Amino acid sequence: MDAEPTQGPMVLLTRLSRQVYRLTTEARLGMRMKHFVLLNHVRDHPVTQKALTDALCMDANNLVLLLNEVEGLGYVERRRDPADRRRHVVEITAAGRRALRRGERGMESVEDDVLGALDAEQRSELTLLLARALADDAA
């Protein structure tokens, strides 16, 4: 980059986010963006609905509606937590893993379009910096 940006990082992130959402169509991803984000979060381990509400920055009622959609597609299952029967645990299904892999291929093309000016090392660094910022937010 030749010149220093005149806009702050939050403005730039907002603009970048808008580009991603504009390019991430259901046809390109094979699912809705919010389904993709949820599946990414539950990919590695079961998580409580409360933890999902916090991680996705969603209202609990809206999360239930989203889970109803994704569960209806067969991508996740909700079960009672054996340690606390009042809680539900959300887990990705085999169909959800397949859908997520398809979505990741579509998202790679979106990333290429949006981050095309960055080389592989810069993309990796950006990913690490964003993950660090989000980890601090979760603390």
C-alpha positions in Angstrom: 0.0 0.0 0.0 1.5 3.3 -1.1 -0.4 5.8 1.0 -1.5 5.6 4.6 -5.3 5.0 4.9 -7.2 8.0 6.1 -10.1 5.9 7.5 -9.8 4.1 10.8 -9.8 0.3 11.1 -13.5 0.0 12.1 -14.6 2.0 9.0 -12.4 -0.2 6.8 -13.7 -3.4 8.4 -17.3 -2.2 7.9 -16.6 -1.5 4.3 -14.9 -4.8 3.8 -17.8 -6.6 5.5 -20.3 -5.0 3.2 -18.3 -6.2 0.2 -18.2 -9.7 1.6 -22.0 -9.7 2.2 -22.7 -8.2 -1.2 -20.6 -10.9 -3.0 -21.7 -13.9 -0.8 -24.9 -14.9 -2.4 -26.8 -18.0 -1.5 -26.1 -19.4 -5.0 -22.3 -18.8 -4.6 -22.2 -20.2 -1.1 -24.8 -23.0 -1.4 -26.5 -21.6 1.7 -27.3 -18.3 3.4 -24.4 -16.4 5.0 -25.8 -16.7 8.5 -26.1 -20.5 8.1 -22.4 -20.6 7.0 -21.3 -18.5 10.0 -23.2 -20.7 12.4 -21.9 -23.9 10.9 -18.3 -22.6 11.1 -18.7 -21.9 14.8 -20.1 -25.4 15.7 -17.8 -27.3 13.3 -15.2 -28.4 15.9 -17.2 -29.1 19.0 -20.7 -29.1 20.4 -21.7 -25.7 21.9 -24.5 -24.5 24.1 -27.1 -22.2 22.6 -26.1 -19.6 25.2 -22.5 -19.8 24.0 -23.7 -19.4 20.4 -25.8 -16.4 21.3 -22.7 -14.7 22.7 -20.3 -15.8 20.0 -22.6 -14.7 17.1 -23.7 -11.5 18.9 -27.3 -12.5 18.5 -30.4 -12.1 20.5 -31.4 -15.5 22.0 -34.8 -15.4 20.2 -33.2 -14.7 16.9 -30.7 -17.5 17.5 -33.6 -20.0 18.1 -35.1 -18.9 14.8 -31.8 -19.4 13.0 -31.3 -22.8 14.7 -34.8 -23.9 13.6 -33.8 -23.1 10.0 -30.5 -24.9 10.1 -31.8 -27.8 12.0 -34.7 -28.0 9.4 -32.0 -28.4 6.7 -30.5 -31.2 8.7 -27.2 -29.3 9.3 -27.3 -29.3 13.1 -28.9 -31.2 16.0 -30.0 -29.8 19.3 -29.8 -32.0 22.3 -30.3 -31.5 26.0 -27.0 -31.1 27.9 -26.6 -34.2 30.0 -24.8 -32.1 32.6 -27.6 -29.6 32.8 -31.0 -30.7 31.3 -32.1 -27.0 31.2 -29.5 -26.3 28.4 -29.4 -27.3 24.8 -26.2 -28.3 23.0 -25.9 -27.7 19.3 -23.8 -30.1 17.2 -23.1 -30.2 13.5 -24.3 -33.2 11.5 -22.6 -35.1 8.7 -24.9 -33.2 6.2 -23.8 -30.0 7.9 -20.2 -30.8 7.4 -20.7 -31.6 3.7 -22.7 -28.3 3.3 -19.9 -26.4 5.1 -17.2 -27.8 2.9 -19.2 -26.7 -0.2 -19.7 -23.3 1.4 -16.0 -23.0 2.2 -15.2 -23.5 -1.5 -17.6 -20.7 -2.4 -16.2 -18.5 0.4 -12.7 -19.0 -1.0 -13.8 -17.4 -4.2 -15.3 -14.5 -2.3 -12.1 -14.0 -0.4 -10.2 -14.0 -3.7 -12.4 -11.3 -5.0 -12.3 -9.2 -1.8 -8.7 -9.8 -0.7 -7.2 -10.1 -4.1 -4.7 -7.2 -3.4 -3.2 -9.3 -0.5 -0.7 -12.1 -1.0 -1.0 -15.4 1.0 1.2 -14.2 3.8 -0.8 -10.9 4.2 -4.0 -12.9 4.2 -2.7 -15.2 6.9 -1.5 -12.2 9.0 -4.9 -10.5 8.6 -6.7 -13.7 9.7 -4.5 -14.0 12.8 -5.0 -10.3 13.7 -8.8 -10.6 13.3 -8.9 -13.8 15.4 -6.8 -12.1 18.1 -9.2 -9.1 18.1 -12.2 -11.4 18.4 -10.5 -13.5 21.2 -10.0 -10.3 23.2 -13.7 -9.4 22.6 -14.8 -12.8 24.0 -12.7 -12.5 27.1 
